[in-house]
Amino acid sequence: MLKLLLRNATTSPGKVLAVCLVLYLASMSFFVGIFVAVLAVRFFIQTMKKKAKELEAADAEAARSEAARPVVPAAPVAAAMPEESVSPAPVRQYAKSAVVIPFRTGTR
């Protein structure tokens, strides 16, 4: 019910009024505030449980597809390339300035 109330709440003036009224009552009454807090916590917990189940299902599906894929041995990459063709990258040499001019700040 909370999801239905808050979905597209800004597009409907009636839903905006209902949300504002509930928040106003929650701010004025201690019991209504506790009730709204309990509903929000319950909604959050249910959403997290649903997301956890979806993630577990996705992991199980990935494990099943991984197990169904045939194992192909990987060819060694180092054996494919001769050692002469592999050379380290050259170290960059940065030019040094011959003249250093101090900043003129106007004070000495």
N, C-alpha and C positions, 0 to 999 in steps of 0.2 A: 504494500500500500504506500509505503514511503517513496518507493521508486516512481509510482504513478503520480504522486503528488508533486514530486520535484522535477519530473521529466518535462522539459520545455516550459518551465515555470515562468520564464520571462516573456514568453510569447502570448500567454493568456492572462488578461487582467484579473480574472477570478482566481487563478492559481497564485498569482502574486499576492492578492489580498489574503488568501487562505494561509500562505506561508507567513506573511507579516502578522496575521492574527495569532497564529500558533506561537511565533517567537515572542509576541507581546505578552501573551498569557504565560509563557514560560519565564519571562523576565519578571512578571508580577507575582506569580504564585510559586511557592517552593515545591509543592506536589506536582504541578504541571511541568515544572522544570526537570524534576527527577524522572517523570514519565517520558518526557521528550529525550532526555539523556539515555535512558534505558532503551528506548526504541532505536536511537542512533547507534548505540553500542551493539545491539542485536543485529541491526542491518549490516554494520561493518563486519561482524563475525561471520554472518551468513555469506556475505560477499567473498570474504577471504577463504572460507571453506569451499565455495564454488570454484574459485580460481585455483585452489590447491588440487581439486579433483581434475580440473581441466589440464593442469600441468602434469599430473601423474598419468593421465590418459595420453597426453602428447609424448611423454617419455617412454611409455610402454609401446606406443606406435613406432617411435624411432628405434627402440630396441628390436622390435619385430622386423622392421625393414632392414636394420643392420645385420640381423642374423640371417635374413633371407638372401642377402647379397653374397655372391661367391667371393672367396678370398683369392686375390691375385697377388703373387709376390712382387714386390717392387724391385726394379732393376737398380743397382747401385749407380748413383750419379757420378761419383768420383772416377769410376772405371770407364765411363763413357768419354770423359774429357782427358786428353793428354796433359801431363803436368807442365809442359813447356808453355801451353797457351794460357795458363792461369798466372797472371802477374798481379802483384799488389797495386793498389791505386797510388799514383804519385802523391807525395806530400806537397801541399800547396805552399808556395813561398810568397809571402806578402811583401810588397815593396815598402821600404822604410823611407819616411820623409827626410830629405836632406836638411830642410830648414824648419825650425819650430818657431812660430810667431806667438808670443804671449797675447792673451786677451787684453784689450784696453778697456778698463772699467771706469776710468776717470779718477780713481783714487790710487794713491801710492802708499 
